[in-house]
Amino acid sequence: MRPIVAVVGGSECTSAEAGLAEELGRRLAQGGAVVVCGGLTGVMEAVAQGVRGSGGLTIGILPGNDARDANRFIDVPLATGMGEMRNALIVRVAGAIVAIGGGTGTLSEIALALRIGTPVVGLHDNFAGVTELPRVADAAAAAAWALAAASNKAAMKGL
């Protein structure tokens, strides 16, 4: 079974965050992961672009009712009509989560993940001093961490 890794971050991001997200997407795809995100712009689009460029699979869990709102790099757009409540779906389906940059929506995803026991790592996230997370310095370390955590979580569930 392929590991499922969610990447969360802002719908607006810096060029540095976009670069990290795209590289992370490439590395996760090369590691065999299915990558889940919110399916829109910013970090979500950059990670999906990296995944697609390396032949991986992207799933976008969208807040609205129209699958056509997904960015062009999403392979499987899931229109939920749930608004921000879709954040719970993103973190629930993932075996591990990488947070890049982000604002209050990203913080809510981190909080939900920690609450349900889904492992989260920060990669240049905006929440140092706000919440305790393991943090890594680059996309290679984030991908390795997430792939290992997602595999361990799946093994613990007997999958």
C-alpha positions in Angstrom: 0.0 0.0 0.0 1.3 3.4 -0.9 1.9 5.9 1.9 -0.5 8.9 1.9 1.2 12.2 2.8 -0.7 15.5 3.2 1.0 18.8 2.5 -0.6 21.8 4.1 0.3 25.5 3.7 -1.1 28.8 2.6 -3.1 29.6 -0.5 -0.6 32.5 -0.8 3.1 31.8 -0.3 6.5 33.2 -0.9 8.6 32.0 -3.9 10.9 30.3 -1.3 7.9 28.3 0.1 6.7 27.5 -3.4 10.2 26.1 -4.3 10.3 24.0 -1.1 6.8 22.7 -1.8 7.6 21.8 -5.4 10.8 20.0 -4.4 8.9 18.2 -1.6 6.3 17.1 -4.1 9.0 15.6 -6.4 10.6 13.8 -3.6 7.3 12.4 -2.2 6.3 11.2 -5.6 9.7 9.5 -6.1 9.2 7.9 -2.7 5.9 6.4 -3.9 3.6 8.5 -1.9 0.1 9.7 -2.8 0.0 13.4 -2.0 -3.1 15.0 -0.6 -3.6 18.7 -0.3 -6.4 21.3 -0.3 -6.2 21.5 -4.1 -6.1 25.2 -4.6 -3.2 27.8 -5.0 0.0 28.6 -3.2 1.7 25.8 -1.4 -1.0 23.4 -2.6 -0.4 24.1 -6.3 3.4 24.1 -5.9 3.5 20.7 -4.2 1.0 19.3 -6.7 3.2 20.6 -9.6 6.2 18.8 -8.1 4.3 15.5 -7.7 2.9 15.7 -11.2 6.3 16.5 -12.6 7.7 13.3 -11.1 4.8 11.1 -12.2 3.0 10.9 -8.9 -0.6 11.1 -7.9 -2.3 14.1 -6.3 -5.6 14.4 -4.6 -7.1 17.8 -3.9 -9.8 18.0 -1.2 -11.5 21.1 -2.2 -13.6 23.4 0.1 -16.2 24.2 -2.6 -18.8 22.4 -4.7 -17.0 22.6 -8.0 -14.1 20.2 -8.9 -13.1 22.6 -11.6 -11.8 25.0 -8.9 -8.8 22.6 -8.4 -5.4 23.7 -9.6 -4.2 22.2 -12.9 -1.9 19.8 -11.2 -4.5 17.9 -9.2 -5.3 14.5 -10.6 -8.3 13.6 -8.3 -10.2 16.7 -7.3 -12.8 16.0 -4.5 -15.3 18.9 -4.2 -16.7 18.7 -0.7 -18.8 21.8 -0.3 -17.5 21.8 3.3 -15.5 25.0 3.4 -12.7 25.0 6.0 -14.3 21.9 7.6 -12.6 20.0 4.8 -9.3 20.4 6.7 -10.4 17.6 8.9 -10.7 15.3 5.9 -7.2 16.3 4.7 -5.6 15.4 8.0 -7.7 12.3 8.6 -6.8 10.5 5.4 -3.0 11.2 5.7 -0.5 9.0 7.3 1.7 12.0 7.9 1.6 15.7 7.2 4.2 18.3 6.2 3.4 22.0 7.0 5.0 24.7 4.9 4.5 28.4 5.7 0.8 29.0 6.3 -1.8 31.0 8.2 -4.7 30.2 10.4 -6.1 27.5 8.0 -2.7 25.7 8.2 -2.6 26.1 11.9 -6.1 24.5 12.2 -4.9 21.5 10.1 -1.8 21.1 12.4 -4.0 21.3 15.5 -6.5 18.7 14.1 -3.7 16.4 13.1 -2.1 16.6 16.5 -5.4 16.0 18.2 -6.0 12.8 16.3 -2.4 11.5 16.4 -1.4 12.1 12.8 2.3 12.9 12.7 3.2 16.5 11.6 6.6 18.0 10.6 7.2 21.6 9.9 9.3 22.7 6.9 9.8 26.5 7.3 6.3 26.7 8.8 5.1 29.9 10.5 4.3 28.4 13.9 7.6 28.1 15.8 6.8 29.2 19.4 3.0 28.5 18.8 3.1 24.8 18.7 5.6 22.1 19.4 6.5 20.2 16.2 9.5 18.4 14.9 11.0 20.7 12.3 13.3 20.0 9.3 15.5 22.4 7.3 14.9 21.1 3.7 12.6 19.3 1.4 14.7 16.1 1.4 14.5 15.8 5.2 10.8 16.6 5.1 10.1 13.9 2.5 12.2 11.3 4.3 10.4 12.1 7.6 6.9 12.0 6.1 7.5 8.8 4.2 8.8 7.1 7.3 6.0 8.4 9.5 3.3 7.5 7.1 4.7 4.0 6.7 5.0 3.5 10.4 1.4 4.8 11.0 0.1 2.3 8.4 2.1 -0.5 9.9 0.7 0.3 13.4 -2.9 0.0 11.9 -2.0 -3.4 10.4 -2.3 -2.2 6.8 
